[in-house]
């Protein structure tokens, strides 16, 4: 299991859209299992990815938790 985070200037909506492209049917082929105002989750191939955005002091932090998709999670954070 991997849990990593990074600060970003992107809006939560932009982060979730990028996550859907990266992990969803057009990318890794995972199925979106949950979406809320602060997070989006995917599952597939025996693993999962959860992307959470927290806003604090006019900054946003993106946290990614992953099982079986650690390389893809790191690559995603490079994009946001």
C-alpha positions in Angstrom: 0.0 0.0 0.0 1.2 3.5 -0.8 0.0 6.9 0.5 1.6 10.0 -1.0 0.6 13.7 -1.1 1.5 16.8 -3.0 0.4 20.5 -3.0 -1.3 21.8 -6.2 -2.9 24.9 -7.6 -5.5 23.0 -9.5 -9.1 23.1 -8.3 -10.6 19.9 -6.7 -12.8 19.5 -9.8 -9.7 19.7 -12.1 -7.9 17.1 -9.9 -10.9 14.7 -10.0 -11.2 15.1 -13.8 -7.6 14.3 -14.2 -7.9 11.3 -11.9 -10.9 10.1 -13.9 -8.9 10.3 -17.2 -5.8 8.7 -15.6 -7.3 5.8 -13.7 -10.7 5.4 -15.4 -11.8 3.7 -18.6 -9.6 5.9 -20.8 -6.5 5.2 -18.7 -5.8 2.3 -16.4 -9.3 0.9 -17.0 -10.4 1.0 -13.3 -14.0 1.5 -12.4 -15.0 4.6 -10.5 -16.6 3.4 -7.2 -17.2 6.7 -5.3 -17.1 10.4 -5.9 -17.8 13.2 -3.4 -16.8 16.8 -2.9 -13.5 15.9 -1.4 -12.6 12.5 -3.0 -12.8 10.1 -5.9 -12.1 6.4 -5.7 -11.4 3.6 -8.2 -11.2 -0.2 -8.1 -10.1 -2.9 -10.4 -7.6 -5.7 -11.0 -7.5 -6.5 -7.3 -6.4 -3.0 -6.2 -7.8 0.4 -5.6 -6.9 4.1 -5.8 -8.4 6.9 -3.7 -7.7 10.5 -4.5 -8.5 13.2 -1.8 -8.2 16.9 -2.0 -8.0 19.1 1.1 -8.0 22.8 1.0 -6.2 24.8 3.7 -4.9 28.3 3.8 -5.8 29.0 0.2 -3.7 25.9 -0.9 -4.8 22.5 -1.9 -3.1 19.2 -1.0 -3.8 16.1 -3.1 -3.4 12.8 -1.3 -3.4 9.5 -3.2 -3.7 6.1 -1.5 -3.2 3.0 -3.6 -2.9 -0.7 -3.5 -1.5 -2.5 -6.6 -1.3 0.7 -8.5 1.6 2.4 -6.8 3.5 3.3 -10.0 0.4 4.8 -11.6 -0.3 6.8 -8.4 3.1 8.3 -8.4 2.7 9.1 -12.1 -0.6 10.8 -11.4 0.9 13.1 -8.8 3.5 14.2 -11.3 0.7 15.4 -13.5 -1.2 17.5 -11.0 
